[in-house]
Amino acid sequence: MNDDGQLLSEEERKAAYRRAWFGFIAMMFGNFMAILDIQIVASSLKEIQAGLSASADELTWVQTSYLIAEVIAIPLSGYLSRMMSTRIYFVISAIGFTLASLLCAFAWNIESMIVFRVLQGFLGGGMIPTTLGAIFLLFPPEKRQLPTVLVGLVMTTAPALGPTLGGYLTAAFSWHWLFFINIIPGTLLSIVVWQYVRFDKPDWSLLRKIDLWGLLGMALFLGSLEFVLDEGPRHDWFEDELVWRMFWVMLAGAALFFWRAFSAEHPIVELRTYKNRNFVFGSIAAFVVGVMIFGMVYLVPTFLGGVRGYNSLQIGQTMMVMGVAMFSSAPLVGRLATKLDLRLLLAYGLSMVAAGTYLNAHLTADSGFWQFFWPQVMRGHGFMFCMITMTGLAMGTLSPDQVKNGSGLFNLMRNLGGAIGLALINTGLHERSWFHYAHLSASINDARAPVQEALSNGSALLRPELGGDAGAATLGRIAGLVQQQAAIMSFNDVMLVMSLLCALAVLLLPFADKPQMLGAAAGGAH
């Protein structure tokens, strides 16, 4: 029907469907840019540090400020898109994100960069859930298969591509191009969305009803949580006074937010969406997938760079395997999602990710591209099954008035999974590395014959060059080998735990209701 309630002709329906696709593709590019910018600066932090004359502690805020702002914007997006309409809210977010990117490129010191990254994160965070929600508002149930596949592809490939693309841009041009790259696509997609996305209307009355106390509580809660998770592992958690203070701010913000969420007439985030059983299980799957995808995008480059000494190009080539597996799996997932129970497909995807991670839980000092090849293929294949099916599981049974809010919560769960997962991964690597180092060091006793033999042989080899310092140099080399082996063992421990977490998530899926298959026609209106 058109805006006047009149039935559309066949030609008008086809034209409306084409307009929907033009607008949706533009939104999808905005979604890709916002997710990409989480990771794109990761490989170029040293260059940014040199360019802005920043200290190591100040530099961490280039990432942290973006993540804090984004995690606040994602759940808020549901309320703002209902108030402004999807069209107006998305275009404001896209234009603002583009301008903030330009400001980041021209940042003159670390303080200005942090302010501009806050703006970039908050405005980019609005595009991510709005795009996902548009699938269920733009397209009828029988037409949702392809857009769901495409959004799943964006959400899985963007984090993996970010560090590689960022490293290339910085090496070929300068770190400023990490932000300049957003200007042209951001401008074009804003124009296209404004022209073609017209499926809902604003409700400006919500501006007068906005729950400011709930908004304050949410900002304090999620912002402090992101800060604690990001800074805690670097500062031995509550041994740092600022982390401790922000933890108490987080608790106070959480109390205020949840009180207002259940007592306000128009809460800033509608938590009653969690009454939907499938949305709960889809959100749990999103949390676990967030842990896995952000965790592996961090662990694999860290291992290859720190243990094997790979450069950014070699790391990018290894990570590209997962991206290729995602792309090649997308058509298969799209077809199967119209024929099989989404719970089975999600269980298969989680199982493949768990198995691929388990295969990398046996790394050695010689593990390189080929030792990661098939595990990367399995994880990429599994991630694509997960992203598409968990979206259908969580969002497919929501009513139209719940979609925008549900999309924000669903994306928040994936991002929180990534944030909590990275914090626990860093803590686990640190703690297990020290544990293994202490255990291995205890066995390096010069009273043992193998140790005496290694010291003797090493000293003999180095004595022609170092003379009397050969013994000390040999001890240093052995200590370095012990540290390396302890680090490798800690990587194996963390990957084993992650594979178990992913496998356990499979056991929850039988408790979800059988969802409608993607692409299946439904009797209700969308």
Secondary structure, DSSP 8 states (H G I E B T S, - for coil): --TTS----HHHHHHHHHHHHHHHHHHHHHHHHHHHHHHTTGGGHHHHHHHHT--HHHHHHHHHHHHHHHHHHHHHHHHHHHHH-HHHHHHHHHHHHHHHHHHHHT--SHHHHHHHHHHHHHHHHHHHHHHHHHHHHHS-GGG-HHHHHHHHHHHHHHHHHHHHHHHHHHHHT-TTHHHHTTHHHHHHHHHHHHHH--S----THHHHH--HHHHHHHHHHHHHHHHHHHHGGGGTGGGSHHHHHHHHHHHHHHHHHHHHHHH-SS-SS-GGGGGSHHHHHHHHHHHHHHHHHHHHHHHHHHHHHHTS---HHHHHHHHHHHHHHHHHHHHHHHHHTTTS-HHHHHHHHHHHHHHHHHHTTT--TT--HHHHHHHHHHHHHHHHHHHHHHHHHHHTTS-HHHHHHHHHHHHHHHHHHHHHHHHHHHHHHHHHHHHHHHHHHHH--TTSHHHHHHHHHHHHHHHHHHGGGHHHHHHHHHHHHHHHHHHHHHHHHHHHHHHHHHHHHHTTGGGS-----TT---SS--
